[in-house]
Amino acid sequence: MSGRVIRIERISSRKGVTEEPVITAKGYQLADPAHGKHKHHAEHATYVQSLDDAAALIARGFSLRMGAQGKPASLIAPKSLRIIREAELQVS
């Protein structure tokens, strides 16, 4: 797949909400699978500045922290994410 990433979606969002990647002062927060059951701990967080960089890490097995207004953010596994690229939205 090619093209700039314009959106990362959770395939099955929690009922009644649209979840989006959480962006902090440090950037989008991801969790490295190398840390196993401790990957959700803040000290193991990996931050990137763009959705393109986040998508590259998701392809390597990183989980992405996503949230919605009024709901706590949570880590979402790569298999539960859909990456939307600019090229996919263009109609020939």
Sequence and secondary structure as in RCSB ss.txt:
>XXXX:A:sequence
MSGRVIRIERISSRKGVTEEPVITAKGYQLADPAHGKHKHHAEHATYVQSLDDAAALIARGFSLRMGAQGKPASL
IAPKSLRIIREAELQVS
>XXXX:A:secstr
  S EEEEEETT  TT   EE EETTEEEEE GGGGGGTTSGGGEEEESSHHHHHHHHHTT EEEEEETTEEEEE
E GGGEEEEEHHHH   
